[in-house]
Structures are given as C-alpha cells and as structure tokens.
Amino acid sequence: MTGPSILVVGSVNLDLVASGAPLPRPGETVIGARLERHPGGKGANQALALARLGGAVRLWARTGADPFADEALALLRAAGVDLSLVAQLGDAHTGVALISVSPEGENQITVASGANSRGSPDDLPPTIEDALLCQLECPVDLVAAAVARARGFVALNLAPFGPIPDACIERADLVVVNALEAEALGPRAARIGGALVITAGAGRVRMMRGGVMSAEVEPPRIKAVDTTGAGDVFTAGLLLALLEGRDDAAALAFACAAAALAATRPGAQTACPDRAEVDAFLTGANG
Ligand code: RIB
C-alpha cells in the first residue's frame, strides 16, 4: 500500500447484531430479530476503512486471548492492516458490542469494552511519526498520550463522547463529531486547533475552521439498510482525503460518498466500500 501512513489507536469489538425487529424501549423485550456477528469497534472499523480506501494503516489495540479476537481481526488482516501493535491479553475478554438494528436501519449499541479499557500509555510507541487517528472507546489517558507523542497530522473522532483534555483538542488538526457530540463539546469547540466537522446523519455536513465554515456538503440520498459504522467510514474517508491534499469540500464529498455506500449494507466492517467503489459512486453522482 503506498497511500498516506496512518496509525489508528483504538478499539476492536466483535459486534453481535440483532436486526429486523423494532428497537426495544427501556424495560421492553422484542422478539423476531435475526442474529449476525461482524467484526467491529470504532478503531478497527476506521482502520479497515482507511486501508480499503487506500491508506497504509497500523492499528494499536488490545483484545482478549479468546476466539472472538480472531473473528474480530479477520477483515483487518485480509485488508493488509499492520496488526503488529495489537496485543492479546490473557485476563480480559475481547470487546463486544450488542447492537440492535431496526427495519428502518436505525441502531442502538451497548459496548462491553473488555480489553479495550486496558491499554496503557506505557505500551504506545515513544513517538508517532505517521498521521494519528483516535476515537474515545479506549481510555482517555491513552488517547492523550498518543496525541502528545504525535509528530504529524492528528485526527480525533470524539465518539462515544467523554471527557477529553483541552490539550488534545487544541493539538488536533481534525475533530469529527455528530450533532449530539457537538452539543456535548459545547464552547470548547472554539479551542480546536484545526478543522471541526459536524455530521448530521442524512443532513448536511459542515466543516469549520477557526469558527468559520470552510465547506458544507449534502450527503447523497440513499436507502439506509444499516447505519452502524457509517460514521467510522466517514471519518476514515475524510482523513484520507485531507491527507491526500483534497480541499475541504472535495474531502467532505469523498467521505460522504464512502459513508453513504456503507449505510446501504449490513454490518460495520462488512459494509465498508473500497476506493474503486467510492470513485465510481462519485463519478456517477457528478457525471
Ligand atoms: O461505530 C460503530 C461501532 O461502534 C460498532 O462496530 C461497535 O463495535 C461500536 O464500537
């Protein structure tokens, strides 16, 4: 792979997906779903998407030493993601996400983090020369240490939202959030050193630099089958496009196309498109 070199510090999960039944309300039991299992985890999903879209990707992650780990890492291996920084811990289980997907493609996700919550800053490389991408499914001190060691482009996807030191968002060249996460970030958004991108599901995606809008894009209209992981594909596509030197509007359009394709298929990693598909989709949309 000859594309931009990126280190993803993030989570690996096995997704246990119950789809086709309405989402339960608190205290409610619904029946009639079908069960699938897919590799997932925001870190792993973003690493896979970067690789399929043309990046040279290393993943830093922790799994259990259990059969779920092999299943969770299978697609990353097949896509050529460098897994030499993934360690299997004997005393923790591989992360598991329990996911319900409604007939309309909406989801609910509960994560049992297991080994994802066990990473320590001591285990990170002392310096990170590649571009760095982190999410918040791992301990925040690990994310903060990775950001502090980064020498290149730093991208943060603040999902799921949680406490994040000012130093991280000040250092970030790119921060990606959805509308709820943007609300949680609040006025601290003004401290972001680089671009802030706010997604809105099927609504317009906005990129801000220094509080000023630099680009706004309407995502392609698609029939969503399963939106799980579409945000991960968006983040990966956006990072890659910016690293490749696309301007803000073109980078957003590339990311939206990749995410739209992902939402038309079931699963997180199983739904992730490759570069040729995204290029063909964009050519079709523009031509
Ligand atoms: O972003 C989607 C991911 O969130 C799923 O793959 C699941 O594992 C949870 O981490």
py3Dmol code that shows the C-alpha trace and the ligand (Angstrom):
import py3Dmol

protein = """\
ATOM      1  CA  MET A   1       0.000   0.000   0.000  1.00  0.00           C
ATOM      2  CA  THR A   2       1.530   3.340  -0.966  1.00  0.00           C
ATOM      3  CA  GLY A   3      -1.068   5.796   0.391  1.00  0.00           C
ATOM      4  CA  PRO A   4      -0.609   8.016   3.465  1.00  0.00           C
ATOM      5  CA  SER A   5       0.731   6.208   6.567  1.00  0.00           C
ATOM      6  CA  ILE A   6      -1.695   6.300   9.471  1.00  0.00           C
ATOM      7  CA  LEU A   7      -1.614   4.870  12.990  1.00  0.00           C
ATOM      8  CA  VAL A   8      -5.040   4.185  14.473  1.00  0.00           C
ATOM      9  CA  VAL A   9      -5.088   3.895  18.281  1.00  0.00           C
ATOM     10  CA  GLY A  10      -8.478   2.451  19.071  1.00  0.00           C
ATOM     11  CA  SER A  11     -10.885  -0.312  19.916  1.00  0.00           C
ATOM     12  CA  VAL A  12     -11.606  -3.749  18.498  1.00  0.00           C
ATOM     13  CA  ASN A  13     -15.019  -5.325  19.107  1.00  0.00           C
ATOM     14  CA  LEU A  14     -16.986  -8.268  17.918  1.00  0.00           C
ATOM     15  CA  ASP A  15     -20.435  -6.930  17.010  1.00  0.00           C
ATOM     16  CA  LEU A  16     -23.378  -9.201  17.913  1.00  0.00           C
ATOM     17  CA  VAL A  17     -26.190  -7.778  15.836  1.00  0.00           C
ATOM     18  CA  ALA A  18     -29.924  -8.417  16.246  1.00  0.00           C
ATOM     19  CA  SER A  19     -31.655  -6.918  13.227  1.00  0.00           C
ATOM     20  CA  GLY A  20     -35.121  -6.720  11.732  1.00  0.00           C
ATOM     21  CA  ALA A  21     -37.137  -6.132  14.909  1.00  0.00           C
ATOM     22  CA  PRO A  22     -38.180  -2.746  16.327  1.00  0.00           C
ATOM     23  CA  LEU A  23     -35.729  -1.176  18.793  1.00  0.00           C
ATOM     24  CA  PRO A  24     -36.806  -2.016  22.368  1.00  0.00           C
ATOM     25  CA  ARG A  25     -37.808   0.774  24.757  1.00  0.00           C
ATOM     26  CA  PRO A  26     -36.319   0.622  28.297  1.00  0.00           C
ATOM     27  CA  GLY A  27     -37.789  -2.420  30.046  1.00  0.00           C
ATOM     28  CA  GLU A  28     -39.280  -3.826  26.831  1.00  0.00           C
ATOM     29  CA  THR A  29     -38.467  -7.188  25.198  1.00  0.00           C
ATOM     30  CA  VAL A  30     -38.907  -7.517  21.466  1.00  0.00           C
ATOM     31  CA  ILE A  31     -38.681 -10.793  19.546  1.00  0.00           C
ATOM     32  CA  GLY A  32     -38.360 -11.682  15.891  1.00  0.00           C
ATOM     33  CA  ALA A  33     -34.819 -10.394  15.231  1.00  0.00           C
ATOM     34  CA  ARG A  34     -32.165 -12.349  13.316  1.00  0.00           C
ATOM     35  CA  LEU A  35     -28.642 -12.656  14.688  1.00  0.00           C
ATOM     36  CA  GLU A  36     -25.425 -11.842  12.851  1.00  0.00           C
ATOM     37  CA  ARG A  37     -21.837 -11.380  14.093  1.00  0.00           C
ATOM     38  CA  HIS A  38     -19.472  -8.949  12.450  1.00  0.00           C
ATOM     39  CA  PRO A  39     -16.039  -7.507  13.221  1.00  0.00           C
ATOM     40  CA  GLY A  40     -16.462  -4.015  14.681  1.00  0.00           C
ATOM     41  CA  GLY A  41     -15.162  -1.438  17.144  1.00  0.00           C
ATOM     42  CA  LYS A  42     -14.682   2.181  16.140  1.00  0.00           C
ATOM     43  CA  GLY A  43     -10.890   1.900  15.984  1.00  0.00           C
ATOM     44  CA  ALA A  44     -10.926  -1.285  13.930  1.00  0.00           C
ATOM     45  CA  ASN A  45     -13.710  -0.018  11.664  1.00  0.00           C
ATOM     46  CA  GLN A  46     -11.808   3.173  10.918  1.00  0.00           C
ATOM     47  CA  ALA A  47      -8.551   1.267  10.365  1.00  0.00           C
ATOM     48  CA  LEU A  48     -10.272  -1.069   7.921  1.00  0.00           C
ATOM     49  CA  ALA A  49     -11.947   1.790   6.070  1.00  0.00           C
ATOM     50  CA  LEU A  50      -8.626   3.641   5.744  1.00  0.00           C
ATOM     51  CA  ALA A  51      -6.989   0.522   4.318  1.00  0.00           C
ATOM     52  CA  ARG A  52      -9.820  -0.239   1.868  1.00  0.00           C
ATOM     53  CA  LEU A  53      -9.799   3.379   0.711  1.00  0.00           C
ATOM     54  CA  GLY A  54      -6.045   3.351   0.049  1.00  0.00           C
ATOM     55  CA  GLY A  55      -4.147   4.168   3.275  1.00  0.00           C
ATOM     56  CA  ALA A  56      -1.150   2.320   4.727  1.00  0.00           C
ATOM     57  CA  VAL A  57      -2.525   1.551   8.174  1.00  0.00           C
ATOM     58  CA  ARG A  58      -1.208   0.292  11.509  1.00  0.00           C
ATOM     59  CA  LEU A  59      -3.614  -0.445  14.353  1.00  0.00           C
ATOM     60  CA  TRP A  60      -2.729  -0.182  18.042  1.00  0.00           C
ATOM     61  CA  ALA A  61      -5.309  -2.098  20.053  1.00  0.00           C
ATOM     62  CA  ARG A  62      -5.913  -4.635  22.810  1.00  0.00           C
ATOM     63  CA  THR A  63      -8.075  -7.776  22.556  1.00  0.00           C
ATOM     64  CA  GLY A  64      -8.636 -10.796  24.738  1.00  0.00           C
ATOM     65  CA  ALA A  65      -6.833 -14.080  24.037  1.00  0.00           C
ATOM     66  CA  ASP A  66     -10.125 -15.673  23.005  1.00  0.00           C
ATOM     67  CA  PRO A  67     -11.829 -16.890  19.806  1.00  0.00           C
ATOM     68  CA  PHE A  68     -13.677 -13.552  19.462  1.00  0.00           C
ATOM     69  CA  ALA A  69     -10.316 -11.855  18.842  1.00  0.00           C
ATOM     70  CA  ASP A  70      -9.575 -13.863  15.686  1.00  0.00           C
ATOM     71  CA  GLU A  71     -13.048 -13.222  14.363  1.00  0.00           C
ATOM     72  CA  ALA A  72     -12.824  -9.510  15.188  1.00  0.00           C
ATOM     73  CA  LEU A  73      -9.443  -9.099  13.455  1.00  0.00           C
ATOM     74  CA  ALA A  74     -10.144 -11.219  10.371  1.00  0.00           C
ATOM     75  CA  LEU A  75     -11.134  -8.475   7.933  1.00  0.00           C
ATOM     76  CA  LEU A  76      -8.301  -6.189   9.074  1.00  0.00           C
ATOM     77  CA  ARG A  77      -5.840  -8.991   8.375  1.00  0.00           C
ATOM     78  CA  ALA A  78      -7.374  -9.619   4.959  1.00  0.00           C
ATOM     79  CA  ALA A  79      -7.151  -5.913   4.096  1.00  0.00           C
ATOM     80  CA  GLY A  80      -3.433  -5.774   4.947  1.00  0.00           C
ATOM     81  CA  VAL A  81      -3.706  -3.630   8.090  1.00  0.00           C
ATOM     82  CA  ASP A  82      -0.482  -3.929  10.115  1.00  0.00           C
ATOM     83  CA  LEU A  83      -1.528  -5.638  13.356  1.00  0.00           C
ATOM     84  CA  SER A  84       1.923  -5.857  14.949  1.00  0.00           C
ATOM     85  CA  LEU A  85       0.821  -3.370  17.657  1.00  0.00           C
ATOM     86  CA  VAL A  86      -2.275  -5.404  18.588  1.00  0.00           C
ATOM     87  CA  ALA A  87      -1.721  -7.411  21.788  1.00  0.00           C
ATOM     88  CA  GLN A  88      -3.931 -10.177  23.163  1.00  0.00           C
ATOM     89  CA  LEU A  89      -4.401 -10.029  26.954  1.00  0.00           C
ATOM     90  CA  GLY A  90      -4.884 -13.258  28.897  1.00  0.00           C
ATOM     91  CA  ASP A  91      -7.014 -11.688  31.613  1.00  0.00           C
ATOM     92  CA  ALA A  92      -9.591  -9.692  29.630  1.00  0.00           C
ATOM     93  CA  HIS A  93     -12.198 -10.553  27.009  1.00  0.00           C
ATOM     94  CA  THR A  94     -12.288  -9.110  23.519  1.00  0.00           C
ATOM     95  CA  GLY A  95     -14.604  -6.100  23.350  1.00  0.00           C
ATOM     96  CA  VAL A  96     -18.185  -6.948  22.415  1.00  0.00           C
ATOM     97  CA  ALA A  97     -20.878  -4.607  21.059  1.00  0.00           C
ATOM     98  CA  LEU A  98     -24.511  -5.654  21.424  1.00  0.00           C
ATOM     99  CA  ILE A  99     -26.290  -3.943  18.533  1.00  0.00           C
ATOM    100  CA  SER A 100     -29.977  -3.769  17.661  1.00  0.00           C
ATOM    101  CA  VAL A 101     -30.880  -2.606  14.139  1.00  0.00           C
ATOM    102  CA  SER A 102     -34.468  -1.636  13.350  1.00  0.00           C
ATOM    103  CA  PRO A 103     -36.171  -2.366   9.989  1.00  0.00           C
ATOM    104  CA  GLU A 104     -35.547   1.346   9.181  1.00  0.00           C
ATOM    105  CA  GLY A 105     -31.789   0.886   9.647  1.00  0.00           C
ATOM    106  CA  GLU A 106     -31.526   2.769  12.968  1.00  0.00           C
ATOM    107  CA  ASN A 107     -29.421   1.250  15.705  1.00  0.00           C
ATOM    108  CA  GLN A 108     -28.793   1.046  19.451  1.00  0.00           C
ATOM    109  CA  ILE A 109     -25.355  -0.031  20.665  1.00  0.00           C
ATOM    110  CA  THR A 110     -24.129  -1.201  24.080  1.00  0.00           C
ATOM    111  CA  VAL A 111     -20.414  -1.928  24.352  1.00  0.00           C
ATOM    112  CA  ALA A 112     -18.742  -4.287  26.862  1.00  0.00           C
ATOM    113  CA  SER A 113     -15.237  -2.850  26.442  1.00  0.00           C
ATOM    114  CA  GLY A 114     -13.198  -5.720  27.922  1.00  0.00           C
ATOM    115  CA  ALA A 115      -9.581  -5.463  26.734  1.00  0.00           C
ATOM    116  CA  ASN A 116     -10.241  -2.091  25.065  1.00  0.00           C
ATOM    117  CA  SER A 117     -10.299  -0.482  28.510  1.00  0.00           C
ATOM    118  CA  ARG A 118      -6.905  -1.909  29.440  1.00  0.00           C
ATOM    119  CA  GLY A 119      -4.431  -0.080  27.205  1.00  0.00           C
ATOM    120  CA  SER A 120      -1.694   1.845  28.984  1.00  0.00           C
ATOM    121  CA  PRO A 121       0.306   4.831  27.653  1.00  0.00           C
ATOM    122  CA  ASP A 122       3.475   2.838  28.520  1.00  0.00           C
ATOM    123  CA  ASP A 123       2.653   0.422  25.708  1.00  0.00           C
ATOM    124  CA  LEU A 124       2.451   3.078  22.984  1.00  0.00           C
ATOM    125  CA  PRO A 125       5.329   3.801  20.597  1.00  0.00           C
ATOM    126  CA  PRO A 126       7.532   6.578  22.115  1.00  0.00           C
ATOM    127  CA  THR A 127       6.946   8.830  19.105  1.00  0.00           C
ATOM    128  CA  ILE A 128       4.329   8.641  16.380  1.00  0.00           C
ATOM    129  CA  GLU A 129       5.595   9.870  13.030  1.00  0.00           C
ATOM    130  CA  ASP A 130       2.588   8.753  10.977  1.00  0.00           C
ATOM    131  CA  ALA A 131      -0.735  10.562  10.947  1.00  0.00           C
ATOM    132  CA  LEU A 132      -2.686   9.582  14.067  1.00  0.00           C
ATOM    133  CA  LEU A 133      -6.381   8.763  14.378  1.00  0.00           C
ATOM    134  CA  CYS A 134      -8.101   8.089  17.734  1.00  0.00           C
ATOM    135  CA  GLN A 135     -11.665   7.666  18.973  1.00  0.00           C
ATOM    136  CA  LEU A 136     -12.928   7.550  22.572  1.00  0.00           C
ATOM    137  CA  GLU A 137     -13.668   3.838  23.012  1.00  0.00           C
ATOM    138  CA  CYS A 138     -10.264   3.456  24.716  1.00  0.00           C
ATOM    139  CA  PRO A 139      -9.040   5.054  27.984  1.00  0.00           C
ATOM    140  CA  VAL A 140      -8.681   8.799  27.586  1.00  0.00           C
ATOM    141  CA  ASP A 141      -5.180   8.823  29.110  1.00  0.00           C
ATOM    142  CA  LEU A 142      -4.118   6.510  26.291  1.00  0.00           C
ATOM    143  CA  VAL A 143      -5.595   8.852  23.698  1.00  0.00           C
ATOM    144  CA  ALA A 144      -3.967  11.864  25.376  1.00  0.00           C
ATOM    145  CA  ALA A 145      -0.574  10.125  25.420  1.00  0.00           C
ATOM    146  CA  ALA A 146      -0.865   9.164  21.763  1.00  0.00           C
ATOM    147  CA  VAL A 147      -1.749  12.741  20.816  1.00  0.00           C
ATOM    148  CA  ALA A 148       1.184  14.074  22.861  1.00  0.00           C
ATOM    149  CA  ARG A 149       3.574  11.727  21.021  1.00  0.00           C
ATOM    150  CA  ALA A 150       2.264  12.534  17.553  1.00  0.00           C
ATOM    151  CA  ARG A 151       4.591  14.415  15.225  1.00  0.00           C
ATOM    152  CA  GLY A 152       2.255  14.580  12.235  1.00  0.00           C
ATOM    153  CA  PHE A 153      -1.427  15.133  11.448  1.00  0.00           C
ATOM    154  CA  VAL A 154      -3.756  14.352  14.392  1.00  0.00           C
ATOM    155  CA  ALA A 155      -7.402  13.369  13.856  1.00  0.00           C
ATOM    156  CA  LEU A 156      -9.873  12.741  16.664  1.00  0.00           C
ATOM    157  CA  ASN A 157     -13.335  11.246  16.381  1.00  0.00           C
ATOM    158  CA  LEU A 158     -14.926  12.157  19.733  1.00  0.00           C
ATOM    159  CA  ALA A 159     -17.180   9.096  19.765  1.00  0.00           C
ATOM    160  CA  PRO A 160     -18.612   7.965  22.050  1.00  0.00           C
ATOM    161  CA  PHE A 161     -18.292  11.395  23.695  1.00  0.00           C
ATOM    162  CA  GLY A 162     -16.468  11.545  27.031  1.00  0.00           C
ATOM    163  CA  PRO A 163     -14.009  13.693  28.935  1.00  0.00           C
ATOM    164  CA  ILE A 164     -11.215  14.864  26.646  1.00  0.00           C
ATOM    165  CA  PRO A 165      -8.358  17.134  27.758  1.00  0.00           C
ATOM    166  CA  ASP A 166      -8.086  20.588  26.198  1.00  0.00           C
ATOM    167  CA  ALA A 167      -4.528  19.736  25.113  1.00  0.00           C
ATOM    168  CA  CYS A 168      -5.921  17.062  22.771  1.00  0.00           C
ATOM    169  CA  ILE A 169      -8.447  19.226  21.007  1.00  0.00           C
ATOM    170  CA  GLU A 170      -6.001  22.131  20.792  1.00  0.00           C
ATOM    171  CA  ARG A 171      -3.455  19.839  19.100  1.00  0.00           C
ATOM    172  CA  ALA A 172      -5.965  18.206  16.741  1.00  0.00           C
ATOM    173  CA  ASP A 173      -5.795  19.008  13.036  1.00  0.00           C
ATOM    174  CA  LEU A 174      -9.217  17.410  12.560  1.00  0.00           C
ATOM    175  CA  VAL A 175     -12.049  16.712  15.011  1.00  0.00           C
ATOM    176  CA  VAL A 176     -15.117  14.781  13.807  1.00  0.00           C
ATOM    177  CA  VAL A 177     -18.332  14.743  15.844  1.00  0.00           C
ATOM    178  CA  ASN A 178     -22.012  14.106  15.242  1.00  0.00           C
ATOM    179  CA  ALA A 179     -24.648  16.636  16.290  1.00  0.00           C
ATOM    180  CA  LEU A 180     -25.035  15.184  19.817  1.00  0.00           C
ATOM    181  CA  GLU A 181     -21.282  15.080  20.374  1.00  0.00           C
ATOM    182  CA  ALA A 182     -21.008  18.668  19.117  1.00  0.00           C
ATOM    183  CA  GLU A 183     -23.571  19.670  21.725  1.00  0.00           C
ATOM    184  CA  ALA A 184     -21.575  17.880  24.440  1.00  0.00           C
ATOM    185  CA  LEU A 185     -18.376  19.607  23.296  1.00  0.00           C
ATOM    186  CA  GLY A 186     -20.134  22.976  23.538  1.00  0.00           C
ATOM    187  CA  PRO A 187     -17.998  26.139  23.657  1.00  0.00           C
ATOM    188  CA  ARG A 188     -14.815  24.073  23.909  1.00  0.00           C
ATOM    189  CA  ALA A 189     -15.146  23.623  20.154  1.00  0.00           C
ATOM    190  CA  ALA A 190     -13.535  27.065  19.872  1.00  0.00           C
ATOM    191  CA  ARG A 191     -10.283  25.583  21.230  1.00  0.00           C
ATOM    192  CA  ILE A 192      -9.878  23.115  18.353  1.00  0.00           C
ATOM    193  CA  GLY A 193      -6.598  23.833  16.585  1.00  0.00           C
ATOM    194  CA  GLY A 194      -7.651  22.577  13.146  1.00  0.00           C
ATOM    195  CA  ALA A 195     -10.919  21.709  11.435  1.00  0.00           C
ATOM    196  CA  LEU A 196     -14.134  20.750  13.209  1.00  0.00           C
ATOM    197  CA  VAL A 197     -16.515  18.579  11.208  1.00  0.00           C
ATOM    198  CA  ILE A 198     -20.089  18.058  12.374  1.00  0.00           C
ATOM    199  CA  THR A 199     -22.114  15.260  10.808  1.00  0.00           C
ATOM    200  CA  ALA A 200     -25.904  15.109  10.930  1.00  0.00           C
ATOM    201  CA  GLY A 201     -26.915  11.659   9.643  1.00  0.00           C
ATOM    202  CA  ALA A 202     -28.671  12.278   6.351  1.00  0.00           C
ATOM    203  CA  GLY A 203     -28.435  16.064   6.892  1.00  0.00           C
ATOM    204  CA  ARG A 204     -25.768  18.493   5.664  1.00  0.00           C
ATOM    205  CA  VAL A 205     -22.199  18.010   6.933  1.00  0.00           C
ATOM    206  CA  ARG A 206     -20.309  21.151   7.922  1.00  0.00           C
ATOM    207  CA  MET A 207     -16.599  21.844   8.272  1.00  0.00           C
ATOM    208  CA  MET A 208     -15.479  24.810  10.389  1.00  0.00           C
ATOM    209  CA  ARG A 209     -12.028  26.325  10.665  1.00  0.00           C
ATOM    210  CA  GLY A 210     -11.439  28.962  13.341  1.00  0.00           C
ATOM    211  CA  GLY A 211     -15.200  29.227  13.862  1.00  0.00           C
ATOM    212  CA  VAL A 212     -15.812  29.979  10.172  1.00  0.00           C
ATOM    213  CA  MET A 213     -17.491  27.498   7.835  1.00  0.00           C
ATOM    214  CA  SER A 214     -14.998  26.279   5.232  1.00  0.00           C
ATOM    215  CA  ALA A 215     -17.247  23.731   3.480  1.00  0.00           C
ATOM    216  CA  GLU A 216     -20.748  22.295   3.610  1.00  0.00           C
ATOM    217  CA  VAL A 217     -21.925  19.194   1.759  1.00  0.00           C
ATOM    218  CA  GLU A 218     -25.288  17.452   1.347  1.00  0.00           C
ATOM    219  CA  PRO A 219     -24.807  13.675   1.733  1.00  0.00           C
ATOM    220  CA  PRO A 220     -26.055  11.561  -1.198  1.00  0.00           C
ATOM    221  CA  ARG A 221     -29.626  10.299  -0.830  1.00  0.00           C
ATOM    222  CA  ILE A 222     -29.596   6.546  -0.229  1.00  0.00           C
ATOM    223  CA  LYS A 223     -31.885   3.921   1.248  1.00  0.00           C
ATOM    224  CA  ALA A 224     -30.205   3.082   4.557  1.00  0.00           C
ATOM    225  CA  VAL A 225     -30.123  -0.606   5.460  1.00  0.00           C
ATOM    226  CA  ASP A 226     -27.823  -0.301   8.480  1.00  0.00           C
ATOM    227  CA  THR A 227     -26.028   2.866   9.572  1.00  0.00           C
ATOM    228  CA  THR A 228     -23.735   1.028  12.026  1.00  0.00           C
ATOM    229  CA  GLY A 229     -20.171   2.067  11.277  1.00  0.00           C
ATOM    230  CA  ALA A 230     -21.129   4.591   8.583  1.00  0.00           C
ATOM    231  CA  GLY A 231     -19.707   7.343  10.806  1.00  0.00           C
ATOM    232  CA  ASP A 232     -16.456   5.402  11.044  1.00  0.00           C
ATOM    233  CA  VAL A 233     -16.226   5.144   7.269  1.00  0.00           C
ATOM    234  CA  PHE A 234     -16.962   8.882   7.045  1.00  0.00           C
ATOM    235  CA  THR A 235     -14.137   9.747   9.470  1.00  0.00           C
ATOM    236  CA  ALA A 236     -11.678   7.489   7.677  1.00  0.00           C
ATOM    237  CA  GLY A 237     -12.639   8.798   4.242  1.00  0.00           C
ATOM    238  CA  LEU A 238     -12.345  12.391   5.373  1.00  0.00           C
ATOM    239  CA  LEU A 239      -8.947  11.902   6.989  1.00  0.00           C
ATOM    240  CA  LEU A 240      -7.575  10.096   3.962  1.00  0.00           C
ATOM    241  CA  ALA A 241      -8.911  12.699   1.527  1.00  0.00           C
ATOM    242  CA  LEU A 242      -7.374  15.550   3.559  1.00  0.00           C
ATOM    243  CA  LEU A 243      -4.035  13.723   3.803  1.00  0.00           C
ATOM    244  CA  GLU A 244      -4.137  13.280   0.039  1.00  0.00           C
ATOM    245  CA  GLY A 245      -4.443  17.038  -0.327  1.00  0.00           C
ATOM    246  CA  ARG A 246      -8.093  17.409  -1.386  1.00  0.00           C
ATOM    247  CA  ASP A 247      -9.713  20.710  -0.499  1.00  0.00           C
ATOM    248  CA  ASP A 248     -12.287  20.768   2.301  1.00  0.00           C
ATOM    249  CA  ALA A 249     -15.372  20.476   0.076  1.00  0.00           C
ATOM    250  CA  ALA A 250     -13.913  17.645  -2.019  1.00  0.00           C
ATOM    251  CA  ALA A 251     -12.767  15.815   1.110  1.00  0.00           C
ATOM    252  CA  LEU A 252     -16.252  16.064   2.634  1.00  0.00           C
ATOM    253  CA  ALA A 253     -17.829  14.835  -0.611  1.00  0.00           C
ATOM    254  CA  PHE A 254     -15.469  11.837  -0.699  1.00  0.00           C
ATOM    255  CA  ALA A 255     -16.229  10.991   2.948  1.00  0.00           C
ATOM    256  CA  CYS A 256     -19.992  11.349   2.424  1.00  0.00           C
ATOM    257  CA  ALA A 257     -19.907   9.050  -0.599  1.00  0.00           C
ATOM    258  CA  ALA A 258     -17.959   6.386   1.301  1.00  0.00           C
ATOM    259  CA  ALA A 259     -20.322   6.609   4.299  1.00  0.00           C
ATOM    260  CA  ALA A 260     -23.424   6.503   2.084  1.00  0.00           C
ATOM    261  CA  LEU A 261     -22.239   3.302   0.429  1.00  0.00           C
ATOM    262  CA  ALA A 262     -21.555   1.784   3.869  1.00  0.00           C
ATOM    263  CA  ALA A 263     -25.072   2.591   5.080  1.00  0.00           C
ATOM    264  CA  THR A 264     -26.629   0.653   2.197  1.00  0.00           C
ATOM    265  CA  ARG A 265     -25.230  -2.644   3.505  1.00  0.00           C
ATOM    266  CA  PRO A 266     -25.456  -4.584   6.782  1.00  0.00           C
ATOM    267  CA  GLY A 267     -22.733  -4.552   9.415  1.00  0.00           C
ATOM    268  CA  ALA A 268     -19.887  -2.175  10.155  1.00  0.00           C
ATOM    269  CA  GLN A 269     -16.704  -3.543   8.545  1.00  0.00           C
ATOM    270  CA  THR A 270     -18.656  -5.866   6.256  1.00  0.00           C
ATOM    271  CA  ALA A 271     -20.300  -2.779   4.750  1.00  0.00           C
ATOM    272  CA  CYS A 272     -17.123  -0.790   4.155  1.00  0.00           C
ATOM    273  CA  PRO A 273     -16.540   0.133   0.475  1.00  0.00           C
ATOM    274  CA  ASP A 274     -13.179   0.127  -1.292  1.00  0.00           C
ATOM    275  CA  ARG A 275     -11.605   3.014  -3.195  1.00  0.00           C
ATOM    276  CA  ALA A 276     -12.842   1.919  -6.622  1.00  0.00           C
ATOM    277  CA  GLU A 277     -16.452   1.802  -5.404  1.00  0.00           C
ATOM    278  CA  VAL A 278     -16.264   5.282  -3.905  1.00  0.00           C
ATOM    279  CA  ASP A 279     -14.603   6.736  -7.013  1.00  0.00           C
ATOM    280  CA  ALA A 280     -17.263   5.112  -9.235  1.00  0.00           C
ATOM    281  CA  PHE A 281     -20.040   6.408  -6.969  1.00  0.00           C
ATOM    282  CA  LEU A 282     -18.654   9.948  -7.116  1.00  0.00           C
ATOM    283  CA  THR A 283     -18.224   9.780 -10.886  1.00  0.00           C
ATOM    284  CA  GLY A 284     -21.842   8.615 -11.202  1.00  0.00           C
ATOM    285  CA  ALA A 285     -23.079  11.344  -8.866  1.00  0.00           C
ATOM    286  CA  ASN A 286     -21.171  14.091 -10.702  1.00  0.00           C
ATOM    287  CA  GLY A 287     -21.492  12.786 -14.240  1.00  0.00           C
TER     288      GLY A 287
END
"""
ligand_1 = """\
10
RIB
O -19.269 2.861 15.248
C -19.823 1.581 15.185
C -19.159 0.688 16.192
O -19.486 1.135 17.490
C -19.620 -0.749 16.133
O -18.864 -1.520 15.232
C -19.498 -1.201 17.575
O -18.479 -2.126 17.789
C -19.285 0.081 18.394
O -17.995 0.180 18.804
"""
view = py3Dmol.view(width=600, height=400)
view.addModel(protein, "pdb")
view.setStyle({"model": 0}, {"cartoon": {"style": "trace"}})
view.addModel(ligand_1, "xyz")
view.setStyle({"model": 1}, {"stick": {}})
view.zoomTo()
view.show()
